[in-house]
Amino acid sequence: MEACHSSQKSNVTSYGIMAFAIISLEVFAGVWINAFIICVLCIAWVKKKTLNSNEKILLLLGCSRISFLCFSWVNYFLSIICPNYLYVRPIFQVLASSLTFFNYSSLWVSACLCGFYCIKIANFRNRFFIYLKVKIDRMVPWLLLGSEILALASCIVIYDIAEILQSGNFTFTSQENFGKQESQQINIFFSSLFLAGFGYAASFMAVIFSAVFLLFSLWRHKRKMQTNSMKDLSVDAHIRAMKSVLSFLVMYSINFVCLVLTIIYSMKSENTMILLISIYLCAFPDIHSLILVFSNPKLEKALLKILSYVKCKFSTK
């Protein structure tokens, strides 16, 4: 029995180390990709003295994702190398709440980006939609501020959950008071989890609606161009745009499922499954940011310039 327990423990440790190695590579790649986005946008900001709405969203998204990836790496490092940190009162609360803040910030800012693309690109004749198209540039700073406020609120909720998880010792004069207090703690815990799940679902629904409206607009415009016998290049461009939006939709859907599974498995304390899910959660910012680089002409041009420079350096050697 003891040998079986030790082998199971060694398997969990080997899984943890393997997952941590993969996560470390993903974090390294993600930090470099998002740092590249931030550097290009900051250089453009210094040159032009201004940023457009799209660049403001991308800049905040890059900062949020770098912070999220760094805090994720620290969290996984401590949970595998020094798991006793979970029982240290200040470290666990601060790390969990900071990780939540940057995770929600990344989710909500990326939802704002998807909504911004929908309003800017989609073509509907609805009065409210036309009003949004005219006012969207002025609304972007307020949307970003609202995203950070929501992320801060979620951060406070998770901090309360961390406090409840660590408060194991209660001193009461009667068994009845102990039962009431324990019931209150459980109610607060599940209410906090519900609010955390609601934050995931709300940002996911914003992305879903934006992507569906944008897909419908692109599909309708593509059909109109085909019936009017317009150039094949325009039709191909719209088909590529539809495939790009559809890939965003699939990625966000998988990310949402993984976030929900993280909540479920954290309640069951299944660390192996959480580590496997975390591999995708750390890969998502990398893949999405890379797609954003190749879908933005300025970022793509800067990346190709750097790659050609590196290629020339290696070829001369």
C-alpha positions as CSV (number, residue, x, y, z in Angstrom):
1,M,0.0,0.0,0.0
2,E,2.8,2.4,0.9
3,A,4.7,1.5,-2.3
4,C,1.6,2.2,-4.4
5,H,1.2,5.6,-2.6
6,S,4.8,6.5,-3.3
7,S,4.6,5.5,-7.0
8,Q,1.4,7.5,-7.3
9,K,3.1,10.5,-5.7
10,S,6.1,10.2,-8.0
11,N,3.8,10.1,-11.0
12,V,2.0,13.2,-9.9
13,T,5.4,14.9,-9.4
14,S,6.7,13.8,-12.8
15,Y,3.5,15.1,-14.5
16,G,3.9,18.3,-12.6
17,I,7.5,18.8,-13.7
18,M,6.6,18.0,-17.3
19,A,3.6,20.3,-17.3
20,F,5.7,23.0,-15.7
21,A,8.4,22.7,-18.4
22,I,5.8,23.1,-21.1
23,I,4.2,26.0,-19.3
24,S,7.6,27.7,-18.9
25,L,8.2,27.5,-22.7
26,E,4.7,28.9,-23.4
27,V,5.3,31.7,-20.9
28,F,8.7,32.5,-22.4
29,A,7.2,32.7,-26.0
30,G,4.1,34.6,-24.8
31,V,6.2,37.3,-23.0
32,W,8.3,37.8,-26.1
33,I,5.4,38.0,-28.5
34,N,3.5,40.5,-26.3
35,A,6.6,42.5,-25.5
36,F,7.2,42.8,-29.3
37,I,3.6,44.2,-29.6
38,I,4.2,46.7,-26.8
39,C,7.5,47.8,-28.2
40,V,6.2,48.4,-31.7
41,L,3.2,50.3,-30.4
42,C,5.3,52.4,-28.0
43,I,7.7,53.4,-30.8
44,A,4.8,54.4,-33.0
45,W,3.3,56.3,-30.0
46,V,6.6,58.3,-29.6
47,K,6.8,59.0,-33.3
48,K,3.1,60.0,-33.9
49,K,2.5,61.4,-30.3
50,T,-0.8,59.6,-30.4
51,L,-2.4,56.1,-30.6
52,N,-5.6,55.1,-32.4
53,S,-8.3,53.1,-30.6
54,N,-7.1,49.7,-31.9
55,E,-3.6,50.4,-30.8
56,K,-4.8,51.4,-27.3
57,I,-6.6,48.2,-26.9
58,L,-3.6,46.1,-28.2
59,L,-1.2,48.0,-25.8
60,L,-3.3,47.3,-22.7
61,L,-3.9,43.7,-23.9
62,G,-0.2,43.1,-24.3
63,C,0.6,44.5,-20.8
64,S,-2.2,42.4,-19.2
65,R,-1.0,39.2,-20.9
66,I,2.6,39.6,-19.9
67,S,1.6,40.2,-16.3
68,F,-0.8,37.2,-16.4
69,L,1.9,34.9,-17.9
70,C,4.5,36.0,-15.4
71,F,2.2,35.5,-12.4
72,S,1.0,32.2,-13.8
73,W,4.6,31.0,-14.0
74,V,5.4,32.0,-10.4
75,N,2.2,30.3,-9.3
76,Y,3.0,27.0,-11.0
77,F,6.7,27.2,-9.9
78,L,5.7,27.6,-6.2
79,S,3.0,25.0,-6.4
80,I,5.4,22.3,-7.7
81,I,8.7,23.3,-6.1
82,C,7.4,24.6,-2.8
83,P,3.7,23.7,-2.4
84,N,3.7,24.7,1.3
85,Y,3.4,28.3,0.2
86,L,-0.3,27.7,-0.1
87,Y,-0.6,27.7,3.6
88,V,1.2,31.0,4.0
89,R,-1.4,33.6,4.6
90,P,-0.1,36.8,2.7
91,I,1.5,35.0,-0.3
92,F,-1.4,32.9,-1.4
93,Q,-4.0,35.7,-1.2
94,V,-1.8,38.2,-3.0
95,L,-0.7,35.8,-5.7
96,A,-4.2,34.4,-6.4
97,S,-5.8,37.9,-6.5
98,S,-3.1,39.3,-8.7
99,L,-3.3,36.3,-11.1
100,T,-7.1,36.8,-11.2
101,F,-6.9,40.5,-11.9
102,F,-4.6,40.1,-14.9
103,N,-6.5,37.1,-16.2
104,Y,-9.8,39.0,-16.1
105,S,-8.1,42.1,-17.5
106,S,-6.9,40.0,-20.5
107,L,-10.3,38.4,-21.0
108,W,-12.3,41.7,-20.9
109,V,-9.8,43.7,-23.0
110,S,-9.7,41.0,-25.6
111,A,-13.6,41.0,-25.6
112,C,-13.4,44.8,-26.1
113,L,-11.1,44.2,-29.0
114,C,-13.5,41.7,-30.6
115,G,-16.4,44.2,-30.1
116,F,-14.3,47.0,-31.5
117,Y,-13.6,45.0,-34.7
118,C,-17.2,44.0,-35.0
119,I,-18.4,47.7,-34.8
120,K,-15.7,49.0,-37.1
121,I,-15.9,46.3,-39.8
122,A,-19.5,45.1,-39.8
123,N,-22.0,46.9,-41.9
124,F,-25.6,47.1,-40.5
125,R,-28.2,49.8,-41.1
126,N,-29.6,49.8,-37.6
127,R,-29.6,53.3,-36.0
128,F,-28.0,52.1,-32.8
129,F,-25.3,50.3,-34.6
130,I,-24.5,53.4,-36.8
131,Y,-24.4,55.5,-33.6
132,L,-21.9,53.0,-32.1
133,K,-19.8,53.1,-35.2
134,V,-19.6,56.9,-35.0
135,K,-18.9,57.0,-31.2
136,I,-16.8,53.9,-30.7
137,D,-13.4,55.8,-30.7
138,R,-14.6,58.0,-27.9
139,M,-16.0,55.0,-26.0
140,V,-12.8,52.9,-26.1
141,P,-11.1,54.6,-23.1
142,W,-14.2,54.1,-21.0
143,L,-14.6,50.5,-22.1
144,L,-11.0,49.8,-21.1
145,L,-11.5,51.6,-17.8
146,G,-14.6,49.5,-17.2
147,S,-12.7,46.3,-18.0
148,E,-10.1,47.1,-15.4
149,I,-12.8,47.9,-12.8
150,L,-14.5,44.6,-13.5
151,A,-11.1,42.8,-13.2
152,L,-10.4,44.6,-9.9
153,A,-13.9,43.5,-8.6
154,S,-13.1,39.9,-9.6
155,C,-9.7,40.2,-7.9
156,I,-11.4,41.2,-4.6
157,V,-13.8,38.3,-4.9
158,I,-10.9,35.8,-5.3
159,Y,-9.1,37.4,-2.4
160,D,-12.2,36.6,-0.3
161,I,-12.2,33.0,-1.5
162,A,-8.5,32.6,-0.6
163,E,-9.3,33.9,2.9
164,I,-12.1,31.4,3.3
165,L,-9.9,28.5,2.0
166,Q,-7.2,29.3,4.6
167,S,-9.5,30.0,7.6
168,G,-9.7,26.5,9.0
169,N,-9.6,27.2,12.8
170,F,-12.8,28.6,14.4
171,T,-13.4,29.1,18.1
172,F,-17.1,29.2,19.2
173,T,-18.9,28.7,22.4
174,S,-21.5,26.3,21.1
175,Q,-21.9,23.7,18.4
176,E,-24.9,25.6,17.0
177,N,-22.8,28.8,16.5
178,F,-20.1,26.7,14.8
179,G,-22.7,25.2,12.4
180,K,-24.1,28.6,11.5
181,Q,-20.6,30.1,10.9
182,E,-19.6,27.1,8.8
183,S,-22.8,27.4,6.7
184,Q,-22.0,31.1,6.2
185,Q,-18.5,30.3,5.0
186,I,-19.8,27.7,2.5
187,N,-22.4,30.2,1.2
188,I,-19.8,32.9,0.7
189,F,-17.5,30.5,-1.0
190,F,-20.0,29.2,-3.5
191,S,-21.3,32.8,-4.1
192,S,-17.8,33.9,-4.9
193,L,-17.3,31.0,-7.3
194,F,-20.6,31.9,-9.0
195,L,-19.5,35.5,-9.4
196,A,-16.1,34.3,-10.8
197,G,-17.9,32.0,-13.3
198,F,-20.3,34.8,-14.2
199,G,-17.3,37.0,-15.1
200,Y,-15.9,34.3,-17.4
201,A,-19.4,33.8,-19.0
202,A,-20.1,37.5,-19.5
203,S,-16.8,38.2,-21.4
204,F,-17.3,35.0,-23.4
205,M,-20.9,36.1,-24.4
206,A,-19.5,39.5,-25.5
207,V,-17.0,37.7,-27.7
208,I,-19.7,35.3,-29.1
209,F,-22.1,38.0,-30.0
210,S,-19.4,40.2,-31.6
211,A,-18.0,37.3,-33.6
212,V,-21.4,36.1,-34.8
213,F,-22.5,39.6,-35.9
214,L,-19.2,40.1,-37.7
215,L,-19.4,36.7,-39.4
216,F,-22.9,37.4,-40.5
217,S,-21.9,40.8,-41.9
218,L,-18.9,39.4,-43.8
219,W,-20.9,36.5,-45.2
220,R,-23.7,38.8,-46.4
221,H,-21.1,41.1,-48.0
222,K,-19.4,38.2,-49.6
223,R,-22.6,37.0,-51.2
224,K,-23.4,40.5,-52.4
225,M,-20.0,40.7,-54.1
226,Q,-20.5,37.3,-55.7
227,T,-23.9,38.2,-57.1
228,N,-22.5,41.5,-58.5
229,S,-19.6,39.6,-60.1
230,M,-16.9,41.7,-58.3
231,K,-13.2,40.8,-58.2
232,D,-12.2,37.4,-56.8
233,L,-9.6,39.2,-54.6
234,S,-12.3,41.0,-52.6
235,V,-14.2,37.8,-52.1
236,D,-11.1,35.9,-51.1
237,A,-10.2,38.7,-48.6
238,H,-13.6,38.4,-47.0
239,I,-13.4,34.6,-46.9
240,R,-10.0,34.9,-45.1
241,A,-11.5,37.4,-42.6
242,M,-14.4,35.0,-41.9
243,K,-11.9,32.1,-41.3
244,S,-9.9,34.4,-38.9
245,V,-13.0,35.4,-36.9
246,L,-14.1,31.7,-36.8
247,S,-10.7,30.7,-35.5
248,F,-11.0,33.4,-32.8
249,L,-14.5,32.0,-31.9
250,V,-13.2,28.4,-31.6
251,M,-10.2,29.5,-29.4
252,Y,-12.4,31.6,-27.1
253,S,-14.8,28.7,-26.8
254,I,-12.1,26.2,-25.8
255,N,-10.6,28.8,-23.4
256,F,-14.0,29.3,-21.7
257,V,-14.5,25.6,-21.2
258,C,-11.0,25.3,-19.7
259,L,-11.7,28.2,-17.3
260,V,-14.9,26.6,-16.2
261,L,-13.1,23.2,-15.7
262,T,-10.5,25.0,-13.6
263,I,-13.2,26.1,-11.2
264,I,-14.7,22.6,-11.1
265,Y,-11.4,20.7,-10.5
266,S,-10.2,23.3,-8.0
267,M,-13.2,22.4,-5.9
268,K,-12.3,18.7,-6.2
269,S,-8.6,19.4,-5.5
270,E,-7.5,17.5,-8.6
271,N,-4.1,19.1,-9.3
272,T,-3.1,16.9,-12.2
273,M,-6.1,17.9,-14.3
274,I,-5.6,21.6,-13.4
275,L,-2.0,21.4,-14.6
276,L,-3.1,19.8,-17.9
277,I,-5.8,22.5,-18.4
278,S,-3.3,25.2,-17.5
279,I,-1.1,24.2,-20.5
280,Y,-3.8,25.4,-22.8
281,L,-4.7,28.4,-20.7
282,C,-1.0,29.6,-21.0
283,A,-0.9,28.7,-24.7
284,F,-4.0,30.7,-25.5
285,P,-2.4,34.2,-25.0
286,D,0.5,33.1,-27.2
287,I,-1.6,31.9,-30.1
288,H,-4.1,34.7,-30.0
289,S,-1.4,37.4,-29.8
290,L,0.5,35.8,-32.7
291,I,-2.6,35.9,-34.8
292,L,-3.1,39.5,-33.9
293,V,0.4,40.3,-35.0
294,F,-0.2,38.7,-38.5
295,S,-3.6,40.4,-38.8
296,N,-2.2,43.9,-38.1
297,P,-0.2,45.3,-41.1
298,K,2.0,47.5,-38.8
299,L,3.0,44.7,-36.5
300,E,3.4,42.2,-39.3
301,K,5.7,44.6,-41.2
302,A,7.8,45.2,-38.1
303,L,8.1,41.4,-37.4
304,L,9.1,40.7,-41.0
305,K,11.7,43.4,-40.9
306,I,13.2,41.9,-37.7
307,L,13.2,38.4,-39.2
308,S,14.9,39.6,-42.4
309,Y,17.5,41.5,-40.3
310,V,18.2,38.3,-38.2
311,K,18.4,36.2,-41.4
312,C,20.9,38.6,-43.0
313,K,23.0,38.5,-39.8
314,F,23.1,34.7,-39.8
315,S,23.8,34.5,-43.5
316,T,26.8,36.9,-43.3
317,K,28.3,34.7,-40.6
